[in-house]
């Protein structure tokens, strides 16, 4: 018997857009949240299922002192090297996808929300696995300011990360639903509440 929720929402947005805040609100409303970043961290922790393949591909220097993936070292290793990035993705993406499917099967909720930062960049893979795509959107300058405030990264590094992601226009072009996160947290919550009600209607239609 398939225990996975029938309605599948893909939630995405650029770095600093507010995906996590939207996902937290949906979780509070009763949605089953499956976060690609959380699962990726589990897979790349010390002893994580992806670590042997990563070490074989890139060497021990991508590990920190605990044996977990050193994300800064890995980012530096693949930035500007398409072949290295493709190799990294070929190791991580199938494992993350399998972990997300298993998590969706196990978790309870009226519907499931897959939180995937690079969903639009991997649209061919994710579109068949989702019924609706929801994009959390805000102006690029707001993304930069938020990331700088929370991480301390310099603007050049943030802009390089943004350049490696889909553009705002590309995300909006494929969105079924859009959350405008250019305002305050209350505005975000109000929009999420409305979407939750719409998603419940779709669940009940099925």
C-alpha positions as CSV (number, residue, x, y, z in Angstrom):
1,X,0.0,0.0,0.0
2,X,1.4,3.4,-1.0
3,X,1.4,5.6,2.1
4,X,3.0,8.6,0.3
5,X,0.7,11.7,0.1
6,X,-0.8,11.9,-3.4
7,X,-0.3,15.6,-4.1
8,X,3.3,16.5,-4.6
9,X,4.5,20.1,-4.4
10,X,8.0,21.2,-5.6
11,X,9.1,24.2,-3.6
12,X,12.1,26.2,-4.8
13,X,13.7,29.6,-5.1
14,X,17.1,31.1,-5.3
15,X,19.5,31.4,-2.4
16,X,18.2,33.8,0.2
17,X,14.7,33.8,-1.3
18,X,13.0,32.4,1.8
19,X,12.3,28.8,0.9
20,X,13.0,27.6,4.4
21,X,10.6,30.1,5.9
22,X,7.9,29.0,3.5
23,X,8.6,25.3,4.2
24,X,8.5,25.9,8.0
25,X,5.0,27.5,7.6
26,X,3.7,24.7,5.5
27,X,5.1,22.2,8.0
28,X,3.2,24.0,10.8
29,X,0.0,23.7,8.7
30,X,0.4,20.0,8.4
31,X,2.3,19.4,5.2
32,X,4.9,16.6,5.0
33,X,8.2,18.4,4.3
34,X,11.1,16.6,2.5
35,X,14.1,18.9,2.3
36,X,16.8,18.1,-0.2
37,X,19.4,20.1,1.7
38,X,18.7,18.2,5.0
39,X,19.0,14.9,3.3
40,X,22.2,16.0,1.4
41,X,23.8,16.9,4.8
42,X,22.9,13.5,6.1
43,X,24.4,11.7,3.1
44,X,27.6,13.8,3.4
45,X,28.0,13.6,7.2
46,X,30.8,11.5,8.6
47,X,30.0,7.9,7.6
48,X,27.2,9.1,5.3
49,X,26.2,7.0,2.4
50,X,27.6,9.3,-0.2
51,X,31.1,9.8,1.4
52,X,32.9,6.7,0.0
53,X,32.0,7.6,-3.6
54,X,32.9,11.3,-3.0
55,X,36.3,10.4,-1.5
56,X,37.0,8.0,-4.4
57,X,36.2,10.7,-6.9
58,X,37.8,13.7,-5.3
59,X,40.2,12.5,-2.6
60,X,40.5,12.7,1.1
61,X,41.1,16.5,0.9
62,X,37.3,17.1,0.5
63,X,36.8,15.8,4.1
64,X,36.9,17.9,7.3
65,X,38.5,16.7,10.5
66,X,35.5,14.7,11.5
67,X,35.3,12.8,8.1
68,X,32.3,14.8,6.9
69,X,32.3,16.6,3.5
70,X,34.1,20.0,3.8
71,X,31.5,22.0,1.8
72,X,33.8,25.0,1.4
73,X,36.6,22.8,0.0
74,X,34.1,21.0,-2.3
75,X,32.6,24.3,-3.5
76,X,36.1,25.5,-4.4
77,X,36.9,22.2,-6.1
78,X,33.9,22.3,-8.5
79,X,33.5,26.0,-9.0
80,X,34.4,26.8,-12.6
81,X,35.0,23.2,-13.4
82,X,32.0,21.8,-15.2
83,X,33.4,18.2,-15.3
84,X,34.0,18.2,-11.6
85,X,30.5,19.6,-10.9
86,X,28.9,17.0,-13.2
87,X,30.8,14.2,-11.4
88,X,29.7,15.6,-8.0
89,X,26.1,15.8,-9.2
90,X,26.2,12.3,-10.6
91,X,27.1,11.0,-7.2
92,X,24.8,13.1,-5.1
93,X,21.7,13.6,-7.2
94,X,20.6,9.9,-7.5
95,X,21.2,9.3,-3.7
96,X,19.3,12.5,-2.8
97,X,16.5,11.5,-5.1
98,X,16.2,8.0,-3.6
99,X,16.3,9.4,0.0
100,X,13.6,12.0,-0.9
101,X,11.3,9.3,-2.3
102,X,11.8,7.1,0.8
103,X,11.1,10.1,3.1
104,X,8.0,11.0,1.2
105,X,6.8,7.4,1.5
106,X,7.3,7.4,5.3
107,X,6.1,10.8,6.3
108,X,2.5,11.7,7.1
109,X,0.7,14.8,5.9
110,X,-2.1,15.9,3.7
111,X,0.4,16.4,0.9
112,X,4.1,16.3,0.4
113,X,6.4,19.3,-0.2
114,X,9.8,18.6,-1.8
115,X,12.1,21.5,-1.0
116,X,14.7,21.6,-3.7
117,X,17.0,24.6,-4.2
118,X,18.1,23.6,-7.7
119,X,14.7,22.2,-8.9
120,X,14.5,24.5,-12.0
121,X,18.1,23.7,-12.9
122,X,17.1,20.0,-12.9
123,X,13.5,20.5,-14.2
124,X,13.5,17.4,-16.5
125,X,14.1,15.2,-13.4
126,X,11.8,16.9,-11.0
127,X,8.8,17.9,-13.2
128,X,7.5,14.3,-13.5
129,X,7.9,13.8,-9.7
130,X,5.7,16.9,-8.8
131,X,2.2,17.9,-9.4
132,X,2.8,21.6,-8.9
133,X,5.8,23.9,-8.7
134,X,5.9,26.7,-6.2
135,X,8.5,29.4,-6.4
136,X,9.5,31.7,-3.6
137,X,10.5,34.9,-5.3
138,X,12.1,38.2,-4.3
139,X,14.3,40.8,-6.0
140,X,17.9,39.8,-6.5
141,X,19.3,42.6,-4.4
142,X,17.1,41.4,-1.5
143,X,18.6,37.9,-1.9
144,X,22.1,39.3,-1.8
145,X,21.3,41.3,1.4
146,X,19.7,38.4,3.2
147,X,22.5,35.9,2.4
148,X,25.2,38.5,3.4
149,X,23.4,39.1,6.7
150,X,23.0,35.4,7.6
151,X,26.3,34.0,6.3
152,X,28.8,36.8,6.1
153,X,29.8,35.9,2.6
154,X,31.1,38.7,0.4
155,X,29.0,40.1,-2.4
156,X,31.3,38.7,-5.1
157,X,30.9,35.1,-3.7
158,X,27.1,35.5,-3.4
159,X,26.9,36.8,-7.0
160,X,28.9,33.8,-8.2
161,X,26.5,31.5,-6.5
162,X,23.5,33.4,-8.0
163,X,25.2,33.1,-11.5
164,X,25.3,29.3,-11.1
165,X,21.6,29.2,-10.4
166,X,18.6,29.6,-12.6
167,X,17.6,33.2,-13.1
168,X,14.6,34.8,-11.4
169,X,12.8,34.9,-14.8
170,X,13.5,31.2,-15.5
171,X,12.0,30.1,-12.2
172,X,8.9,32.3,-12.6
173,X,8.4,31.0,-16.2
174,X,7.8,27.4,-14.9
175,X,6.0,28.2,-11.7
176,X,2.4,27.1,-11.0
177,X,2.4,29.1,-7.8
178,X,4.4,32.1,-6.7
179,X,5.1,33.3,-3.2
180,X,6.2,37.0,-3.2
181,X,8.7,37.2,-0.4
182,X,9.7,40.9,-0.9
183,X,7.7,41.9,2.2
184,X,7.8,40.8,5.8
185,X,7.3,37.4,7.4
186,X,3.6,38.0,8.0
187,X,3.1,38.6,4.3
188,X,4.9,35.4,3.5
189,X,2.8,33.5,6.1
190,X,-0.4,34.9,4.7
191,X,0.4,33.8,1.2
192,X,1.5,30.3,2.3
193,X,-1.8,30.0,4.3
194,X,-3.8,30.7,1.1
195,X,-1.7,28.2,-0.9
196,X,-2.2,25.6,1.8
197,X,-5.9,26.0,1.5
198,X,-5.7,25.6,-2.3
199,X,-3.6,22.5,-2.0
200,X,-6.0,20.9,0.5
201,X,-8.8,21.5,-2.1
202,X,-6.7,19.7,-4.7
203,X,-6.1,16.8,-2.2
204,X,-9.9,16.5,-1.6
205,X,-10.6,16.6,-5.3
206,X,-8.6,13.4,-5.7
